[in-house]
Amino acid sequence: MRLRSFPGAIKRALGRLASRARRPAKVLAPDPALSSLAASAIEDYAEAHATLFERAERLGEKAERLVISGMPSESASNRAERARREVQAGLAAVRASFVESAGAGEGGRAFDREVERQYPSLALPGSDF
């Protein structure tokens, strides 16, 4: 970006502002202890509700298979979406409990990172990711 009509000081200030906008935001390293606690909470819930996770995965694969084969099924897609939302609702309840015990800011981010890492297709609505 070249600004010829502005004095040097203004050019430099605008140049710094423009370069700040282009730099990627610094991502803070997650607290390993908090991430471990979040992973444990997620794994405990997944173990206790394994049938929900399996059902969501199975129905999602079926809907995707039908779309790929050229026979998309709205009802299969709806069933898969409902199953995914059931799992998300359960994870949201676990997240609320975890955030209450671990702290709102960092606890929520740690939980969201772990959900994204373990179950990429189940990112929670309204999460930090």
NORCOR-V343905 format. One record per backbone hydrogen bond with DSSP energy under -0.5 kcal/mol. NH is the residue of the N-H (numbers start at 0). CO is the residue of the C=O. Records with the same first field share a line. If there is no record, write none. Layout:
# NORCOR-V343905
NH: CO  CO
This chain:
# NORCOR-V343905
2: 0
3: 1
10: 6
11: 7
12: 8
13: 9
14: 10
15: 11
16: 12
17: 13
18: 14
19: 15
20: 16
21: 17
22: 18
27: 25
31: 29
34: 30
35: 31
36: 32
37: 33
38: 34
39: 35
40: 36
41: 37
42: 38
43: 39
44: 40
45: 41
46: 42
47: 43
48: 44
49: 46
51: 48
52: 48
53: 49
54: 50
55: 51
56: 52
57: 53
58: 54
59: 55
60: 56
61: 57
62: 58
63: 59
64: 60
65: 61
66: 62
67: 63
68: 64
69: 66
70: 65
73: 71
76: 72
77: 73
78: 74
79: 75
80: 76
81: 77
82: 78
83: 79
84: 80
85: 81
86: 82
87: 83
88: 84
89: 85
90: 86
91: 87
92: 88
93: 89
94: 90
95: 91
96: 92
97: 93
98: 94
99: 95
100: 96
101: 97
102: 98
106: 102
107: 102  103
108: 104
109: 105
110: 106
111: 107
112: 108
113: 109
114: 110
115: 111
116: 112
117: 113
118: 114
121: 118
122: 119
126: 123
